[in-house]
Every structure is written in C-alpha cells, then in structure tokens.
Amino acid sequence: MVTYKEVAQKTVEREMEVIGKELAMRVAKETDNLDIDDEGNISRLGENKKDIIDKLVAGYQDITGDIAVSIIARAIKDIGGDELDLPERLENRM
C-alpha cells in the first residue's frame, strides 16, 4: 500500500517537472511539518499527514491554479495513492 510520504514525494516530483525544481522545492520547504532535503527527497511528514499534503498541494495551486491539482491527482492515482484518505481538493479530481 502506498504511504502518505510517497504521495507527498510524488507531488513534489511532479511539480518539479511542471514548474521547475527551484520553485517546487521552495513551496515544499515552506510547507509546515514537511522536511525535504536539497535534492527533493522528503525525510519526514508530521503527524497530520492528510493536512500536510493538502497544504503542499494548495501551495502549488496558488502558483499554477487548478491545473496543478488535476496534474497532482493524476500522478497520485498512477501510484495507487487514491486508496488513501486524501484531502478533498484531490479526492474531487480522482
């Protein structure tokens, strides 16, 4: 089964492809309770993983709009992440 950490990792990786590494990393590093190294590897998600993922996706949505949510939702579904209890903004795009 896919973990929330893998979902967060896929989210960052997908956005690196879309908006570039520098901007994608800045959003991830600004997300509370998410630790990520300079290479883009997530080392820790805090306690409320669903909320952290929601804040991460919201950060990308602020930059590129609703298309970011659709692209991220598709990437998460491709790895089987749709089996998790995901934030509503993602669930609505699955």
VEXMIKE-184113 format. One record per residue (C-alpha): x, y, z; residue in one letter. Coordinates in steps of 0.001 Angstrom, whole numbers, padded with zeros to 6 digits, always signed. Example, Ala and Ser with C-alpha at 12.3 -4.5 7.8 and 13.67 -1.06 7.14 Angstrom:
<recs>
+012300-004500+007800A
+013670-001060+007140S
</recs>
This chain:
<recs>
+000000+000000+000000M
+001159+003500-000826V
+002063+005772+002085T
+001360+009454+002620Y
+005091+010085+002403K
+005132+008512-001079E
+002158+010664-002076V
+003948+013792-000878A
+007125+012712-002678Q
+005243+012120-005931K
+003572+015514-005556T
+006915+017296-005265V
+008481+015298-008102E
+005569+016006-010417R
+005670+019712-009678E
+009437+019767-010254M
+008675+018602-013786E
+005952+021210-014272V
+007225+024386-012584I
+010898+023552-012136G
+012961+022273-009267K
+013700+025607-007619E
+010088+026755-007319L
+008747+023307-006439A
+011356+022980-003695M
+010577+026421-002300R
+006890+025513-001925V
+007770+022206-000269A
+010224+023829+002135K
+007608+026417+003107E
+005087+023683+003956T
+004882+023236+007721D
+005722+019794+009157N
+007344+018575+005950L
+011106+018057+005873D
+012790+017849+002481I
+016460+017841+001508D
+018085+019886-001240D
+017695+017026-003713E
+013924+016901-003225G
+013729+013832-001009N
+011147+014015+001748I
+012581+012770+005018S
+009636+013408+007327R
+005946+014226+007396L
+004458+015421+010668G
+001502+013897+012490E
-001437+015104+010405N
-000276+013801+007050K
-003532+014497+005187K
-003434+018182+006184D
+000246+018471+005259I
-000450+017088+001793I
-003389+019461+001451D
-001171+022440+002324K
+001515+021239-000089L
-000970+020904-002946V
-002520+024277-002045A
+000916+025865-002353G
+001273+024540-005881Y
-002315+025521-006676Q
-001520+029099-005644D
+001162+029192-008335I
-000434+027452-011308T
-004112+027296-010413G
-006477+024357-010507D
-004458+022601-013198I
-001863+021813-010531A
-004448+019875-008526V
-005520+017883-011583S
-001932+017036-012549I
-001027+016039-008992I
-004208+013968-008563A
-003434+012045-011752R
+000147+011371-010611A
-001058+010185-007207I
-003660+007917-008779K
-000976+006411-011024D
+000947+005185-007958I
-002176+003872-006194G
-002439+006774-003782G
-006157+007095-004422D
-006625+004262-001893E
-005645+006660+000912L
-007898+009169+002654D
-006783+012211+000675L
-007658+015895+001010P
-010949+016892-000581E
-009265+019039-003253R
-007537+015858-004527L
-010446+013470-003987E
-012619+015669-006200N
-010128+015226-009076R
-009715+011440-008875M
</recs>
